[in-house]
Amino acid sequence: MDMRSLFPALDRQIYGKPLIYFDNAATAQRPQAVLDFQRKISVEANANIHRAIHKLSSDATDLYEAGREAVRRYLNAPARENVVFTSGTTASINLVADCFTQRYMSPGDKVLITEAEHHSDIVPWQLACARCGCGIEVLPVDEAGEISVDELDSRLAAAGGRIKLVAMTHISNILGIVNPVKEAVSAAHRHGVPVLVDGAQGAVHAPVDVQDLDCDFYAFSGHKIYAPTGIGVLYGKSRYLGEMPPYMGGGEMIDTVSFEKTTYAPLPLKYEAGTQNFTAAACMAPALELAKEMAEDAEVQDNLRSMRDYLLVELDKIEGLRVYGRPRDPEKKIALFSFTVEGAFPADLAQILDKMGIAVRSGHMCAEPLLRRYGQTSMLRASLAPYNTLAECETFIAALRRAVKMLR
């Protein structure tokens, strides 16, 4: 598969240098097929969905629901009713945090999260728990960046039923480690505790089988998996989506409305108030089709592994550089590297690399508690996608060495 020809943004030059885009964990570039589809819908089916009977509305509705079906297949969800469209992973987790705590939690109850969570899987729980008089418990990561399922099991056993939900990331956006989600879900379910999985990074790297994982909720964003911004997914088991209250009120999510009482639409529309981002939702179909093709292409996957292995070796050769997230099983590491270099501030390195045409991320990456666990306030992150190349990795290492030398 000729990956690079599918993504027009990769032909750009930055400051006269060919673009090397290593910030894919933040947002992936979009393939031409998605860009063309987005324009086609905007021109030929720009009408509100589920409401009018005219041709444009009918076409927009069909495309929107085709996007939902594409998500259902990608996640192996049992039914389309289990797939709710939101504006992104953040909105999906906020929805669950608000609605779950309302329905199932009482003062003194707790939500257990891991130390590796993104702010979007920390702050929503803080807000929701504050409203219901509940608390948060944190499962630590070890020095390598891994979590212990045995410790999770022990925490749940010791909680005496007060932990009502476990929220954990599939793959940390800092550590790049594939967490043992299936084992964690199994442990939680032994104690009758449901699990929400933040799949913002996890869904990108391989199709997810939510029935095999047996997770109760799974959330991810379109813009990290080749779709437009402003669209996200919440998978939820029917039991919870059926029992929880709506998240927002308005059009679309209703069955009947009177001044005395409102009844709600069936799933999944119950959670899709207002005018949805129907164009971006429809674009999930070509985006996920490409993601699935790449996940099943042996050459593409071999390239990802080669880049990961090369960077792990070469980064270790740079004096004073430390990579965070080194699992005991190297195959649990994806091609995402967060690191610090003694004597070189991450933002300064990122700025120099940018002048060399290389886009990386610096800062706390929306995971301040995890950085503090390692005694850091900022890191540099290089996150790769299937369209990156080993040659780009070689250029990156040479540029990084040059940047470090300039700052020391």
KEGUDREN-437263 format. One record per residue (C-alpha): residue number from 1; residue in one letter; chain; x, y, z. Coordinates in steps of 0.5 Angstrom, whole numbers, plus 500, padded with zeros to 3 digits. Example, Ala and Ser with C-alpha at 12.3 -4.5 7.8 and 13.67 -1.06 7.14 Angstrom:
<nodes>
<node 1 'A' 'A' <525 491 516>>
<node 2 'S' 'A' <527 498 514>>
</nodes>
This chain:
<nodes>
<node 1 'M' 'A' <500 500 500>>
<node 2 'D' 'A' <503 507 498>>
<node 3 'M' 'A' <501 510 504>>
<node 4 'R' 'A' <504 517 503>>
<node 5 'S' 'A' <500 519 496>>
<node 6 'L' 'A' <494 518 500>>
<node 7 'F' 'A' <495 524 505>>
<node 8 'P' 'A' <496 531 501>>
<node 9 'A' 'A' <499 534 507>>
<node 10 'L' 'A' <505 530 507>>
<node 11 'D' 'A' <507 534 501>>
<node 12 'R' 'A' <508 540 504>>
<node 13 'Q' 'A' <515 544 506>>
<node 14 'I' 'A' <516 547 512>>
<node 15 'Y' 'A' <521 553 512>>
<node 16 'G' 'A' <524 550 506>>
<node 17 'K' 'A' <524 543 509>>
<node 18 'P' 'A' <520 537 507>>
<node 19 'L' 'A' <515 536 513>>
<node 20 'I' 'A' <516 531 518>>
<node 21 'Y' 'A' <509 530 522>>
<node 22 'F' 'A' <511 527 528>>
<node 23 'D' 'A' <505 529 532>>
<node 24 'N' 'A' <500 524 530>>
<node 25 'A' 'A' <498 523 537>>
<node 26 'A' 'A' <495 530 538>>
<node 27 'T' 'A' <491 530 531>>
<node 28 'A' 'A' <493 525 525>>
<node 29 'Q' 'A' <493 528 518>>
<node 30 'R' 'A' <487 526 513>>
<node 31 'P' 'A' <487 522 507>>
<node 32 'Q' 'A' <484 525 500>>
<node 33 'A' 'A' <479 520 500>>
<node 34 'V' 'A' <476 523 507>>
<node 35 'L' 'A' <477 530 504>>
<node 36 'D' 'A' <473 529 498>>
<node 37 'F' 'A' <468 526 501>>
<node 38 'Q' 'A' <467 531 506>>
<node 39 'R' 'A' <467 536 500>>
<node 40 'K' 'A' <462 532 497>>
<node 41 'I' 'A' <457 532 503>>
<node 42 'S' 'A' <458 539 504>>
<node 43 'V' 'A' <456 540 497>>
<node 44 'E' 'A' <451 535 495>>
<node 45 'A' 'A' <447 533 502>>
<node 46 'N' 'A' <448 539 507>>
<node 47 'A' 'A' <441 539 510>>
<node 48 'N' 'A' <439 537 517>>
<node 49 'I' 'A' <438 530 519>>
<node 50 'H' 'A' <433 525 521>>
<node 51 'R' 'A' <427 531 521>>
<node 52 'A' 'A' <425 533 514>>
<node 53 'I' 'A' <423 529 508>>
<node 54 'H' 'A' <426 532 502>>
<node 55 'K' 'A' <432 529 498>>
<node 56 'L' 'A' <438 533 501>>
<node 57 'S' 'A' <436 531 508>>
<node 58 'S' 'A' <434 524 507>>
<node 59 'D' 'A' <441 523 503>>
<node 60 'A' 'A' <445 527 509>>
<node 61 'T' 'A' <441 522 514>>
<node 62 'D' 'A' <443 516 510>>
<node 63 'L' 'A' <450 518 510>>
<node 64 'Y' 'A' <450 520 518>>
<node 65 'E' 'A' <447 513 519>>
<node 66 'A' 'A' <452 510 515>>
<node 67 'G' 'A' <458 513 519>>
<node 68 'R' 'A' <455 510 525>>
<node 69 'E' 'A' <455 503 522>>
<node 70 'A' 'A' <462 504 520>>
<node 71 'V' 'A' <464 505 527>>
<node 72 'R' 'A' <459 499 530>>
<node 73 'R' 'A' <463 495 525>>
<node 74 'Y' 'A' <470 497 527>>
<node 75 'L' 'A' <468 496 534>>
<node 76 'N' 'A' <465 490 533>>
<node 77 'A' 'A' <459 493 537>>
<node 78 'P' 'A' <453 489 538>>
<node 79 'A' 'A' <448 494 535>>
<node 80 'R' 'A' <448 501 532>>
<node 81 'E' 'A' <444 503 538>>
<node 82 'N' 'A' <450 502 542>>
<node 83 'V' 'A' <454 507 538>>
<node 84 'V' 'A' <453 515 540>>
<node 85 'F' 'A' <456 520 536>>
<node 86 'T' 'A' <459 526 540>>
<node 87 'S' 'A' <464 532 539>>
<node 88 'G' 'A' <470 527 541>>
<node 89 'T' 'A' <473 523 547>>
<node 90 'T' 'A' <472 529 552>>
<node 91 'A' 'A' <465 530 550>>
<node 92 'S' 'A' <464 522 551>>
<node 93 'I' 'A' <467 521 558>>
<node 94 'N' 'A' <464 528 560>>
<node 95 'L' 'A' <457 524 558>>
<node 96 'V' 'A' <458 518 562>>
<node 97 'A' 'A' <461 522 568>>
<node 98 'D' 'A' <455 526 569>>
<node 99 'C' 'A' <450 521 567>>
<node 100 'F' 'A' <453 515 571>>
<node 101 'T' 'A' <454 519 577>>
<node 102 'Q' 'A' <447 521 577>>
<node 103 'R' 'A' <444 514 576>>
<node 104 'Y' 'A' <449 510 580>>
<node 105 'M' 'A' <453 513 585>>
<node 106 'S' 'A' <451 516 592>>
<node 107 'P' 'A' <455 520 597>>
<node 108 'G' 'A' <462 516 599>>
<node 109 'D' 'A' <462 512 593>>
<node 110 'K' 'A' <468 513 588>>
<node 111 'V' 'A' <471 512 581>>
<node 112 'L' 'A' <478 509 580>>
<node 113 'I' 'A' <482 512 575>>
<node 114 'T' 'A' <489 510 573>>
<node 115 'E' 'A' <495 515 574>>
<node 116 'A' 'A' <496 515 567>>
<node 117 'E' 'A' <490 518 565>>
<node 118 'H' 'A' <489 524 560>>
<node 119 'H' 'A' <486 530 563>>
<node 120 'S' 'A' <480 529 560>>
<node 121 'D' 'A' <479 522 564>>
<node 122 'I' 'A' <481 526 570>>
<node 123 'V' 'A' <477 533 570>>
<node 124 'P' 'A' <470 530 568>>
<node 125 'W' 'A' <470 525 574>>
<node 126 'Q' 'A' <473 531 579>>
<node 127 'L' 'A' <467 535 577>>
<node 128 'A' 'A' <462 530 577>>
<node 129 'C' 'A' <464 527 583>>
<node 130 'A' 'A' <464 534 587>>
<node 131 'R' 'A' <457 534 585>>
<node 132 'C' 'A' <454 528 588>>
<node 133 'G' 'A' <459 528 594>>
<node 134 'C' 'A' <463 522 591>>
<node 135 'G' 'A' <471 521 591>>
<node 136 'I' 'A' <476 519 586>>
<node 137 'E' 'A' <482 513 588>>
<node 138 'V' 'A' <488 513 583>>
<node 139 'L' 'A' <491 506 581>>
<node 140 'P' 'A' <499 508 580>>
<node 141 'V' 'A' <503 506 575>>
<node 142 'D' 'A' <510 503 576>>
<node 143 'E' 'A' <517 506 574>>
<node 144 'A' 'A' <516 503 567>>
<node 145 'G' 'A' <509 506 566>>
<node 146 'E' 'A' <505 499 567>>
<node 147 'I' 'A' <499 498 571>>
<node 148 'S' 'A' <498 492 576>>
<node 149 'V' 'A' <492 488 575>>
<node 150 'D' 'A' <493 485 581>>
<node 151 'E' 'A' <493 491 585>>
<node 152 'L' 'A' <487 493 581>>
<node 153 'D' 'A' <483 487 584>>
<node 154 'S' 'A' <486 488 591>>
<node 155 'R' 'A' <483 496 591>>
<node 156 'L' 'A' <477 493 589>>
<node 157 'A' 'A' <476 488 594>>
<node 158 'A' 'A' <478 493 599>>
<node 159 'A' 'A' <473 498 597>>
<node 160 'G' 'A' <467 494 600>>
<node 161 'G' 'A' <463 496 594>>
<node 162 'R' 'A' <464 503 594>>
<node 163 'I' 'A' <468 504 588>>
<node 164 'K' 'A' <462 504 583>>
<node 165 'L' 'A' <466 505 576>>
<node 166 'V' 'A' <474 504 573>>
<node 167 'A' 'A' <476 509 568>>
<node 168 'M' 'A' <482 507 564>>
<node 169 'T' 'A' <486 509 558>>
<node 170 'H' 'A' <487 504 553>>
<node 171 'I' 'A' <494 507 551>>
<node 172 'S' 'A' <497 513 555>>
<node 173 'N' 'A' <498 519 550>>
<node 174 'I' 'A' <505 520 554>>
<node 175 'L' 'A' <507 513 555>>
<node 176 'G' 'A' <505 509 549>>
<node 177 'I' 'A' <504 503 553>>
<node 178 'V' 'A' <498 498 551>>
<node 179 'N' 'A' <495 497 557>>
<node 180 'P' 'A' <492 490 559>>
<node 181 'V' 'A' <485 493 558>>
<node 182 'K' 'A' <481 486 557>>
<node 183 'E' 'A' <485 483 564>>
<node 184 'A' 'A' <483 489 568>>
<node 185 'V' 'A' <475 489 565>>
<node 186 'S' 'A' <475 482 567>>
<node 187 'A' 'A' <478 484 574>>
<node 188 'A' 'A' <473 489 575>>
<node 189 'H' 'A' <467 485 573>>
<node 190 'R' 'A' <469 480 578>>
<node 191 'H' 'A' <467 485 583>>
<node 192 'G' 'A' <461 488 579>>
<node 193 'V' 'A' <464 494 577>>
<node 194 'P' 'A' <463 497 570>>
<node 195 'V' 'A' <469 500 566>>
<node 196 'L' 'A' <470 506 561>>
<node 197 'V' 'A' <476 505 557>>
<node 198 'D' 'A' <479 512 554>>
<node 199 'G' 'A' <481 509 547>>
<node 200 'A' 'A' <483 516 544>>
<node 201 'Q' 'A' <490 513 542>>
<node 202 'G' 'A' <488 505 543>>
<node 203 'A' 'A' <482 505 537>>
<node 204 'V' 'A' <488 508 532>>
<node 205 'H' 'A' <493 503 532>>
<node 206 'A' 'A' <488 497 531>>
<node 207 'P' 'A' <480 495 530>>
<node 208 'V' 'A' <477 494 537>>
<node 209 'D' 'A' <473 489 539>>
<node 210 'V' 'A' <469 491 545>>
<node 211 'Q' 'A' <465 485 545>>
<node 212 'D' 'A' <472 481 546>>
<node 213 'L' 'A' <474 486 551>>
<node 214 'D' 'A' <467 486 555>>
<node 215 'C' 'A' <468 494 557>>
<node 216 'D' 'A' <462 497 559>>
<node 217 'F' 'A' <464 504 555>>
<node 218 'Y' 'A' <469 506 550>>
<node 219 'A' 'A' <471 513 547>>
<node 220 'F' 'A' <475 515 542>>
<node 221 'S' 'A' <475 521 537>>
<node 222 'G' 'A' <475 522 529>>
<node 223 'H' 'A' <481 527 528>>
<node 224 'K' 'A' <486 522 531>>
<node 225 'I' 'A' <484 517 526>>
<node 226 'Y' 'A' <484 520 519>>
<node 227 'A' 'A' <477 523 520>>
<node 228 'P' 'A' <475 531 521>>
<node 229 'T' 'A' <475 534 528>>
<node 230 'G' 'A' <469 535 532>>
<node 231 'I' 'A' <466 528 532>>
<node 232 'G' 'A' <467 523 537>>
<node 233 'V' 'A' <464 516 539>>
<node 234 'L' 'A' <462 513 545>>
<node 235 'Y' 'A' <460 506 545>>
<node 236 'G' 'A' <456 504 551>>
<node 237 'K' 'A' <453 497 553>>
<node 238 'S' 'A' <445 497 552>>
<node 239 'R' 'A' <444 497 560>>
<node 240 'Y' 'A' <447 503 562>>
<node 241 'L' 'A' <445 507 556>>
<node 242 'G' 'A' <438 505 557>>
<node 243 'E' 'A' <438 507 565>>
<node 244 'M' 'A' <442 513 565>>
<node 245 'P' 'A' <439 520 564>>
<node 246 'P' 'A' <440 524 558>>
<node 247 'Y' 'A' <446 528 558>>
<node 248 'M' 'A' <443 534 554>>
<node 249 'G' 'A' <436 536 552>>
<node 250 'G' 'A' <434 539 546>>
<node 251 'G' 'A' <431 537 539>>
<node 252 'E' 'A' <433 530 536>>
<node 253 'M' 'A' <433 527 543>>
<node 254 'I' 'A' <426 527 545>>
<node 255 'D' 'A' <420 523 543>>
<node 256 'T' 'A' <414 527 546>>
<node 257 'V' 'A' <415 534 549>>
<node 258 'S' 'A' <409 538 553>>
<node 259 'F' 'A' <410 543 559>>
<node 260 'E' 'A' <408 538 564>>
<node 261 'K' 'A' <413 532 561>>
<node 262 'T' 'A' <418 530 556>>
<node 263 'T' 'A' <419 523 554>>
<node 264 'Y' 'A' <426 521 550>>
<node 265 'A' 'A' <428 518 544>>
<node 266 'P' 'A' <430 511 543>>
<node 267 'L' 'A' <438 509 543>>
<node 268 'P' 'A' <442 512 541>>
<node 269 'L' 'A' <438 519 539>>
<node 270 'K' 'A' <437 520 547>>
<node 271 'Y' 'A' <444 522 547>>
<node 272 'E' 'A' <445 526 541>>
<node 273 'A' 'A' <441 533 542>>
<node 274 'G' 'A' <441 538 537>>
<node 275 'T' 'A' <444 539 530>>
<node 276 'Q' 'A' <450 534 530>>
<node 277 'N' 'A' <456 534 526>>
<node 278 'F' 'A' <453 530 520>>
<node 279 'T' 'A' <459 531 515>>
<node 280 'A' 'A' <464 529 520>>
<node 281 'A' 'A' <460 523 522>>
<node 282 'A' 'A' <459 521 515>>
<node 283 'C' 'A' <467 521 514>>
<node 284 'M' 'A' <468 516 519>>
<node 285 'A' 'A' <466 511 514>>
<node 286 'P' 'A' <472 512 509>>
<node 287 'A' 'A' <477 514 515>>
<node 288 'L' 'A' <475 507 519>>
<node 289 'E' 'A' <476 503 512>>
<node 290 'L' 'A' <483 506 511>>
<node 291 'A' 'A' <485 505 518>>
<node 292 'K' 'A' <482 498 518>>
<node 293 'E' 'A' <486 497 511>>
<node 294 'M' 'A' <492 499 515>>
<node 295 'A' 'A' <492 495 521>>
<node 296 'E' 'A' <491 489 516>>
<node 297 'D' 'A' <497 490 512>>
<node 298 'A' 'A' <503 487 514>>
<node 299 'E' 'A' <508 491 510>>
<node 300 'V' 'A' <505 497 514>>
<node 301 'Q' 'A' <505 494 520>>
<node 302 'D' 'A' <512 492 519>>
<node 303 'N' 'A' <514 499 518>>
<node 304 'L' 'A' <511 501 524>>
<node 305 'R' 'A' <515 496 528>>
<node 306 'S' 'A' <521 498 524>>
<node 307 'M' 'A' <520 505 526>>
<node 308 'R' 'A' <519 504 533>>
<node 309 'D' 'A' <525 499 534>>
<node 310 'Y' 'A' <530 504 531>>
<node 311 'L' 'A' <527 510 535>>
<node 312 'L' 'A' <528 506 541>>
<node 313 'V' 'A' <535 504 540>>
<node 314 'E' 'A' <537 511 537>>
<node 315 'L' 'A' <534 515 543>>
<node 316 'D' 'A' <538 511 548>>
<node 317 'K' 'A' <544 513 544>>
<node 318 'I' 'A' <543 520 546>>
<node 319 'E' 'A' <547 522 552>>
<node 320 'G' 'A' <542 525 558>>
<node 321 'L' 'A' <536 523 554>>
<node 322 'R' 'A' <530 519 558>>
<node 323 'V' 'A' <524 515 554>>
<node 324 'Y' 'A' <518 515 559>>
<node 325 'G' 'A' <514 508 558>>
<node 326 'R' 'A' <519 502 557>>
<node 327 'P' 'A' <514 496 558>>
<node 328 'R' 'A' <517 489 560>>
<node 329 'D' 'A' <514 486 554>>
<node 330 'P' 'A' <517 491 548>>
<node 331 'E' 'A' <511 489 543>>
<node 332 'K' 'A' <506 493 548>>
<node 333 'K' 'A' <510 499 546>>
<node 334 'I' 'A' <507 503 540>>
<node 335 'A' 'A' <511 508 536>>
<node 336 'L' 'A' <510 514 541>>
<node 337 'F' 'A' <516 516 545>>
<node 338 'S' 'A' <516 522 550>>
<node 339 'F' 'A' <522 524 553>>
<node 340 'T' 'A' <527 529 556>>
<node 341 'V' 'A' <534 531 555>>
<node 342 'E' 'A' <538 533 561>>
<node 343 'G' 'A' <540 541 559>>
<node 344 'A' 'A' <535 542 554>>
<node 345 'F' 'A' <528 545 555>>
<node 346 'P' 'A' <523 541 551>>
<node 347 'A' 'A' <520 547 548>>
<node 348 'D' 'A' <526 549 546>>
<node 349 'L' 'A' <528 543 542>>
<node 350 'A' 'A' <521 543 539>>
<node 351 'Q' 'A' <522 550 536>>
<node 352 'I' 'A' <529 548 533>>
<node 353 'L' 'A' <526 542 530>>
<node 354 'D' 'A' <520 546 527>>
<node 355 'K' 'A' <525 550 524>>
<node 356 'M' 'A' <528 544 521>>
<node 357 'G' 'A' <521 542 518>>
<node 358 'I' 'A' <519 537 524>>
<node 359 'A' 'A' <513 537 528>>
<node 360 'V' 'A' <513 534 535>>
<node 361 'R' 'A' <509 536 541>>
<node 362 'S' 'A' <512 539 547>>
<node 363 'G' 'A' <509 541 554>>
<node 364 'H' 'A' <505 537 559>>
<node 365 'M' 'A' <501 533 554>>
<node 366 'C' 'A' <494 534 558>>
<node 367 'A' 'A' <497 529 563>>
<node 368 'E' 'A' <500 533 569>>
<node 369 'P' 'A' <499 528 574>>
<node 370 'L' 'A' <503 523 570>>
<node 371 'L' 'A' <509 528 569>>
<node 372 'R' 'A' <509 529 576>>
<node 373 'R' 'A' <510 522 578>>
<node 374 'Y' 'A' <516 522 574>>
<node 375 'G' 'A' <519 529 577>>
<node 376 'Q' 'A' <517 533 570>>
<node 377 'T' 'A' <513 539 568>>
<node 378 'S' 'A' <514 538 561>>
<node 379 'M' 'A' <517 533 556>>
<node 380 'L' 'A' <518 532 548>>
<node 381 'R' 'A' <513 527 544>>
<node 382 'A' 'A' <514 524 538>>
<node 383 'S' 'A' <508 520 535>>
<node 384 'L' 'A' <508 516 529>>
<node 385 'A' 'A' <503 514 524>>
<node 386 'P' 'A' <503 509 518>>
<node 387 'Y' 'A' <505 514 513>>
<node 388 'N' 'A' <511 516 517>>
<node 389 'T' 'A' <518 513 514>>
<node 390 'L' 'A' <524 510 517>>
<node 391 'A' 'A' <528 515 513>>
<node 392 'E' 'A' <524 520 517>>
<node 393 'C' 'A' <526 517 523>>
<node 394 'E' 'A' <533 518 521>>
<node 395 'T' 'A' <532 525 519>>
<node 396 'F' 'A' <529 526 526>>
<node 397 'I' 'A' <535 523 530>>
<node 398 'A' 'A' <540 527 526>>
<node 399 'A' 'A' <536 533 527>>
<node 400 'L' 'A' <535 532 535>>
<node 401 'R' 'A' <542 531 536>>
<node 402 'R' 'A' <544 537 533>>
<node 403 'A' 'A' <538 541 537>>
<node 404 'V' 'A' <541 538 543>>
<node 405 'K' 'A' <548 540 541>>
<node 406 'M' 'A' <546 547 540>>
<node 407 'L' 'A' <542 548 547>>
<node 408 'R' 'A' <548 545 551>>
</nodes>
